Amino acid sequence: MDVSAGKTFLFEGGDLTIEIHTGSGPAGKFGDETLVQTFHLDFPTAGPWPVPTVRVDSAMSSNANWATAVNRMNLQARLNTKNILNNIICYGDTVRSVVSGSSSPIQGDYRLLCALKEVPKEYFAPHEDYNSPIEEAQSLRHAGSTYAGHYGRSHQVPYLTTNQGRQHVWKMAGYEIGPDKAVLKSYGLLRDVKYWEDCQPAVPRKLNGAYNTDGRPGDWDTGTGRIEDGPYINKIDDAGVTGNTTKEDDGYFSRIGFTEETTGRFYSPNRQICSAVAFGSLPSVIHADPLDGIPAPAPWQTLLFCPNPPSRETPSLEEPKPGDHFGFRPPHDHLLLDFFWMPVVEPYAISEPGSTAGKINLNSQIMPFSYIERNTGIHAVLRSSRISALPADLAWAKDALAGDDDPTKGEGCYKSRDKWLNYETVYGVNAAETMKGIRNRFLKGDIFRSASEICEIFLVPQPFAGRTYYTHPGGLPSSSPTYESMVSWWNGDLGTQKDGYELTGDNVRESPYNHLYPRLTTKSNTYTVHYRVQTLKKARSSSAATWDEAVDFVSAEQRGSVLLERYLDPNNEKLPDFIKNDFPEDALDDHYGFRVISKRTFAP
């Protein structure tokens, strides 16, 4: 490209192939065994574009003086600074991008990009400003800070209206800004919901809501702490805190880094991953299956491990329909959890091989004595559970206008950079109301066959006393809902995303089930068997096949109980190797034995 004369130049375009390889193996040795992913990009012919220039500006760290600016003419030198935010794009550069935007087949769900080994060029299109005469047409984000969430020149309010490549985060998102910096049209994960500048979602420009292939609200994750929301795969809890929690850049939810990443002293198996429910943010359809009527890709659709996805509208006590979410199609997604086993290791290693010791049985009804309530264990496991729910109103700093610098307004935004949210978003579990869903299973003459079926039971929230919750007209969400109202409490009317808890991500909706599932079972290992044994003596005058109360009598009787344990013996030579043998002839249940732990005689 000849840029030796004039202020503009023409770009002839071309194809670009990018290969991503693993860093393992000898340096510089790349091949099929190290290839992870291949991207195909097409940069079309365009121009005229402004010729790149060197501009010295003392306010810019990347070109504060001539010597620094000359050094940045080398791309490797820019990367060597380890300050990519200020150096990857320098003042005076001409930048053009092809992006995977909202019109792409994946519609901004970047998880689908990551899952493909070969990404076709049709997944990308020129940036909206590709053919314009401005310097920068790019939407690169800086994941370390939503307040300056991109690699452009500035996030400052004056750049809401400028057209020189200096973009405010609202402009990057595609917001339409009117007189007095008023937001005329907003974009993001929720349709027509305005996000404050501190928390613009990690989605492409002008995404008018994250919707699945059925046209219903889709699945996305709430970012940890102040990290923006977006299409994540559910980062686990791997941090602690010993730093100064009063500073905005320190503490548990620090945007710069976690204060306890490397000490390792706070780790435990259940802390690293509570259960396989953590996989609930993985996309459920990546490749096509035309014979089963499954389109591909299926953006904003993940594995379903909760009863309250944002797309559901069937009432809570009714069987969900396939249209409510792809994961409700039989067999339900949650049954995949049966392939994983989490032992009970806290407060100590309770579980033995194949044992459910330490777990609570979901089948709390005693047969045939169904009138006896045995719910103490379930109440206990629900007591420590917490539900987080975010109304859409918290996405915007309360009562603030675009460009409003009033520091008190930030207290109404759920990800304010320098203010704590002044509304509570965490609820306890109303165990008594939640039991309605469990009893409903028994009333239908059914039982729980897998512990994963807890993912079909709504957890009814209960506000904590003395805490301030954001209140919608009508009392929601500050009032305590009933089990019957849970779908409307969460999602409201699917036609709008402002009347429920639509700001709550898929990972947060599934989080309490992630903690509950490893604590539950449907197959206890110990059983208390109550018995009453009698020896009967027949009179010679009566038939041997008939009991006659008048002449026959009970000669002896004993009452008591026996505690039995079902167990697996790992040293049993007949126990198959289920890892090496993919298709054993018998099941694990065939090798359980029973032993008497204790027995008691009732002698009144």
SULJO-V480513 format. One record per residue. N is the residue number from 1. PHI is phi in radians with two decimals (none if undefined). Layout:
BEGIN
N_PHI ; N_PHI
END
This chain:
BEGIN
1_none ; 2_-1.50 ; 3_-2.09 ; 4_-1.35 ; 5_-2.42 ; 6_1.47 ; 7_-1.71 ; 8_-2.32 ; 9_-2.58 ; 10_-1.81 ; 11_-1.90 ; 12_-1.49 ; 13_1.41 ; 14_2.78 ; 15_-1.60 ; 16_-2.38 ; 17_-2.00 ; 18_-2.04 ; 19_-1.88 ; 20_-1.93 ; 21_-2.05 ; 22_-1.27 ; 23_-1.55 ; 24_-1.42 ; 25_1.58 ; 26_-1.08 ; 27_-1.07 ; 28_1.37 ; 29_-1.70 ; 30_-2.09 ; 31_-2.91 ; 32_-1.08 ; 33_-1.28 ; 34_-1.79 ; 35_-1.26 ; 36_-1.75 ; 37_-2.74 ; 38_-2.24 ; 39_-1.90 ; 40_-1.99 ; 41_-2.15 ; 42_-2.22 ; 43_-1.72 ; 44_-1.30 ; 45_-1.10 ; 46_-2.82 ; 47_2.37 ; 48_-1.32 ; 49_-1.97 ; 50_-1.19 ; 51_-1.19 ; 52_-1.01 ; 53_-2.32 ; 54_-1.74 ; 55_-2.10 ; 56_-1.65 ; 57_-2.54 ; 58_-1.10 ; 59_-1.42 ; 60_-1.83 ; 61_-1.13 ; 62_-1.35 ; 63_-2.61 ; 64_-1.17 ; 65_-2.57 ; 66_-1.12 ; 67_-1.10 ; 68_-1.13 ; 69_-1.11 ; 70_-1.11 ; 71_-1.09 ; 72_-1.35 ; 73_-1.20 ; 74_-1.70 ; 75_-1.08 ; 76_-1.09 ; 77_-1.14 ; 78_-1.12 ; 79_-1.23 ; 80_-1.18 ; 81_-1.23 ; 82_1.02 ; 83_-2.24 ; 84_-1.10 ; 85_-0.93 ; 86_-1.75 ; 87_-2.23 ; 88_-1.14 ; 89_-2.15 ; 90_-1.82 ; 91_-1.01 ; 92_1.79 ; 93_-1.22 ; 94_-1.90 ; 95_-2.17 ; 96_-2.33 ; 97_-2.31 ; 98_-1.84 ; 99_-2.24 ; 100_-1.58 ; 101_-1.64 ; 102_-1.21 ; 103_-1.61 ; 104_-1.17 ; 105_-0.98 ; 106_-1.61 ; 107_0.88 ; 108_1.53 ; 109_-1.50 ; 110_-1.17 ; 111_-1.05 ; 112_-1.23 ; 113_-1.10 ; 114_-1.17 ; 115_-1.51 ; 116_-1.60 ; 117_-1.39 ; 118_-2.19 ; 119_-1.79 ; 120_-1.28 ; 121_-1.18 ; 122_-1.14 ; 123_-1.36 ; 124_-2.20 ; 125_-2.52 ; 126_-1.03 ; 127_-0.99 ; 128_-0.97 ; 129_-1.77 ; 130_-0.99 ; 131_-1.64 ; 132_-1.46 ; 133_-1.48 ; 134_-1.31 ; 135_-1.27 ; 136_-2.02 ; 137_-2.25 ; 138_-2.65 ; 139_-2.40 ; 140_-1.15 ; 141_-1.88 ; 142_-1.88 ; 143_-1.24 ; 144_-1.46 ; 145_-2.79 ; 146_-1.38 ; 147_-1.14 ; 148_-2.20 ; 149_-1.40 ; 150_-2.92 ; 151_-1.75 ; 152_-1.37 ; 153_-1.40 ; 154_-2.83 ; 155_-1.76 ; 156_-1.19 ; 157_-0.98 ; 158_-1.00 ; 159_-1.54 ; 160_-1.23 ; 161_-2.01 ; 162_-1.18 ; 163_-2.22 ; 164_-2.01 ; 165_1.45 ; 166_-1.63 ; 167_-2.02 ; 168_-1.33 ; 169_-1.07 ; 170_-1.19 ; 171_-1.23 ; 172_-1.08 ; 173_-1.28 ; 174_1.69 ; 175_-0.98 ; 176_-1.65 ; 177_-1.83 ; 178_-1.80 ; 179_-1.02 ; 180_1.04 ; 181_1.06 ; 182_-1.34 ; 183_-1.45 ; 184_-1.52 ; 185_-2.57 ; 186_-1.89 ; 187_-2.42 ; 188_2.65 ; 189_-1.18 ; 190_-1.94 ; 191_-1.19 ; 192_1.08 ; 193_-1.87 ; 194_-1.42 ; 195_-1.81 ; 196_-1.18 ; 197_-1.10 ; 198_-1.30 ; 199_-2.47 ; 200_-1.12 ; 201_-1.07 ; 202_-1.45 ; 203_-2.36 ; 204_-1.25 ; 205_-1.04 ; 206_1.00 ; 207_-1.38 ; 208_-1.56 ; 209_1.69 ; 210_-1.58 ; 211_-2.06 ; 212_-1.43 ; 213_-1.18 ; 214_-1.55 ; 215_1.34 ; 216_-1.88 ; 217_-0.93 ; 218_-1.74 ; 219_-1.73 ; 220_-2.62 ; 221_-1.87 ; 222_-1.38 ; 223_-1.20 ; 224_-1.13 ; 225_0.99 ; 226_-1.59 ; 227_-1.18 ; 228_-1.13 ; 229_-1.26 ; 230_3.01 ; 231_-1.47 ; 232_-1.74 ; 233_-2.04 ; 234_1.19 ; 235_-1.11 ; 236_-1.38 ; 237_-1.44 ; 238_-2.25 ; 239_-2.27 ; 240_-2.32 ; 241_-2.64 ; 242_-2.36 ; 243_-1.40 ; 244_-1.45 ; 245_-1.36 ; 246_-1.48 ; 247_-1.56 ; 248_-1.16 ; 249_-1.77 ; 250_-2.03 ; 251_1.56 ; 252_-1.08 ; 253_-1.80 ; 254_-1.04 ; 255_-1.42 ; 256_-1.44 ; 257_2.91 ; 258_-1.55 ; 259_-1.33 ; 260_-2.22 ; 261_-1.18 ; 262_-1.88 ; 263_-1.23 ; 264_1.30 ; 265_-1.38 ; 266_-1.83 ; 267_-1.43 ; 268_-2.67 ; 269_-0.96 ; 270_-1.29 ; 271_-1.33 ; 272_-1.18 ; 273_-2.72 ; 274_-1.18 ; 275_-2.92 ; 276_-1.22 ; 277_-1.04 ; 278_-1.07 ; 279_-1.44 ; 280_-1.19 ; 281_-1.69 ; 282_-1.36 ; 283_-1.03 ; 284_-1.68 ; 285_-2.37 ; 286_-1.99 ; 287_-1.95 ; 288_-1.29 ; 289_-2.43 ; 290_-1.01 ; 291_-1.12 ; 292_-1.74 ; 293_1.22 ; 294_-1.81 ; 295_-1.33 ; 296_-2.48 ; 297_-1.36 ; 298_-2.04 ; 299_-1.19 ; 300_0.97 ; 301_-2.42 ; 302_-2.11 ; 303_-1.04 ; 304_-1.87 ; 305_-2.19 ; 306_-2.69 ; 307_-1.53 ; 308_-2.15 ; 309_-1.14 ; 310_-1.17 ; 311_-1.66 ; 312_-1.44 ; 313_-2.32 ; 314_-1.22 ; 315_-0.96 ; 316_-1.13 ; 317_-1.54 ; 318_-1.84 ; 319_-1.16 ; 320_-1.10 ; 321_-1.66 ; 322_-0.97 ; 323_-1.21 ; 324_-1.20 ; 325_-3.05 ; 326_-1.02 ; 327_-1.22 ; 328_-1.46 ; 329_-1.20 ; 330_-1.26 ; 331_-1.28 ; 332_-1.07 ; 333_-0.97 ; 334_-1.11 ; 335_-1.18 ; 336_-1.09 ; 337_-1.12 ; 338_-1.15 ; 339_-1.42 ; 340_-2.16 ; 341_-2.32 ; 342_-1.96 ; 343_-1.26 ; 344_-1.53 ; 345_-2.09 ; 346_-2.17 ; 347_-1.34 ; 348_-2.69 ; 349_-1.28 ; 350_-1.42 ; 351_-1.25 ; 352_-1.85 ; 353_-0.96 ; 354_1.22 ; 355_-1.76 ; 356_-1.87 ; 357_-1.01 ; 358_1.56 ; 359_-1.82 ; 360_-1.71 ; 361_-1.45 ; 362_-1.15 ; 363_-1.39 ; 364_-1.41 ; 365_-1.40 ; 366_-1.71 ; 367_-1.76 ; 368_-1.61 ; 369_-1.59 ; 370_-1.14 ; 371_-1.39 ; 372_-1.55 ; 373_-1.50 ; 374_-2.19 ; 375_-1.87 ; 376_-1.02 ; 377_-1.11 ; 378_-1.19 ; 379_-1.04 ; 380_-1.15 ; 381_-1.27 ; 382_-1.42 ; 383_-1.09 ; 384_-1.59 ; 385_-1.36 ; 386_-2.30 ; 387_-2.03 ; 388_-1.86 ; 389_-2.54 ; 390_-2.13 ; 391_-1.27 ; 392_-1.06 ; 393_-1.04 ; 394_-1.39 ; 395_-1.28 ; 396_-2.08 ; 397_-1.08 ; 398_-0.93 ; 399_1.13 ; 400_-1.58 ; 401_-1.73 ; 402_-1.00 ; 403_1.50 ; 404_-1.30 ; 405_-1.75 ; 406_-1.11 ; 407_-1.13 ; 408_-1.27 ; 409_-1.19 ; 410_-1.12 ; 411_-1.23 ; 412_-1.75 ; 413_-1.91 ; 414_-1.28 ; 415_-2.33 ; 416_-1.03 ; 417_-1.22 ; 418_-2.22 ; 419_-2.36 ; 420_-1.42 ; 421_-1.09 ; 422_-1.63 ; 423_-2.10 ; 424_-1.35 ; 425_-2.19 ; 426_-1.93 ; 427_-2.18 ; 428_-1.45 ; 429_-1.90 ; 430_-1.39 ; 431_-1.12 ; 432_-1.09 ; 433_-1.30 ; 434_-1.13 ; 435_-1.09 ; 436_-1.02 ; 437_-1.19 ; 438_-1.24 ; 439_-1.13 ; 440_-1.05 ; 441_-1.11 ; 442_-1.22 ; 443_-1.11 ; 444_-1.47 ; 445_1.35 ; 446_-2.05 ; 447_-2.28 ; 448_-1.58 ; 449_-1.72 ; 450_-2.43 ; 451_-1.09 ; 452_-1.15 ; 453_-1.23 ; 454_-1.08 ; 455_-1.24 ; 456_-1.73 ; 457_-1.80 ; 458_-1.22 ; 459_-1.67 ; 460_-1.45 ; 461_-1.30 ; 462_-2.39 ; 463_-1.05 ; 464_-1.38 ; 465_-1.13 ; 466_1.41 ; 467_-1.94 ; 468_-1.70 ; 469_-1.91 ; 470_-1.21 ; 471_-1.98 ; 472_-1.41 ; 473_-1.00 ; 474_1.70 ; 475_1.70 ; 476_-1.43 ; 477_-1.73 ; 478_-1.22 ; 479_-1.42 ; 480_-1.45 ; 481_-1.35 ; 482_-1.74 ; 483_-1.09 ; 484_-1.13 ; 485_-1.74 ; 486_-1.14 ; 487_-1.15 ; 488_-1.19 ; 489_-1.11 ; 490_-1.33 ; 491_-1.91 ; 492_1.01 ; 493_-1.55 ; 494_-1.11 ; 495_-1.28 ; 496_-2.35 ; 497_-2.04 ; 498_-2.26 ; 499_-2.00 ; 500_-2.45 ; 501_-1.99 ; 502_-1.13 ; 503_-1.35 ; 504_-1.49 ; 505_-1.31 ; 506_-1.04 ; 507_-1.16 ; 508_-1.31 ; 509_-1.13 ; 510_-1.58 ; 511_-0.96 ; 512_-1.10 ; 513_-1.28 ; 514_-1.09 ; 515_-1.46 ; 516_-1.37 ; 517_-0.95 ; 518_-1.22 ; 519_-1.70 ; 520_-2.04 ; 521_-2.64 ; 522_-2.13 ; 523_-2.32 ; 524_-1.22 ; 525_-1.67 ; 526_-2.10 ; 527_-2.39 ; 528_-1.72 ; 529_-1.82 ; 530_-1.62 ; 531_-2.33 ; 532_-2.42 ; 533_-1.98 ; 534_-2.30 ; 535_-1.81 ; 536_-1.95 ; 537_-2.08 ; 538_-1.60 ; 539_-1.41 ; 540_-1.16 ; 541_-1.40 ; 542_-1.93 ; 543_-1.14 ; 544_-1.17 ; 545_-1.67 ; 546_-2.29 ; 547_-1.65 ; 548_-2.06 ; 549_-1.07 ; 550_-1.27 ; 551_-2.10 ; 552_-1.50 ; 553_-2.61 ; 554_-1.54 ; 555_-1.55 ; 556_-2.77 ; 557_-2.65 ; 558_-2.49 ; 559_-2.17 ; 560_3.08 ; 561_-2.52 ; 562_-2.27 ; 563_-1.67 ; 564_-1.79 ; 565_-2.18 ; 566_-1.63 ; 567_-2.57 ; 568_-1.96 ; 569_-1.74 ; 570_-1.08 ; 571_-1.56 ; 572_-1.21 ; 573_-1.17 ; 574_-1.48 ; 575_-1.29 ; 576_-1.18 ; 577_-1.54 ; 578_-1.28 ; 579_-1.42 ; 580_-1.33 ; 581_-1.77 ; 582_-1.25 ; 583_-2.27 ; 584_-1.20 ; 585_-1.30 ; 586_-2.10 ; 587_-1.73 ; 588_-1.08 ; 589_-1.06 ; 590_-1.21 ; 591_-1.94 ; 592_-1.29 ; 593_-2.01 ; 594_-2.23 ; 595_-2.46 ; 596_-1.55 ; 597_-1.51 ; 598_-2.79 ; 599_-2.49 ; 600_-2.31 ; 601_-1.87 ; 602_-1.61 ; 603_-2.26 ; 604_-1.21
END
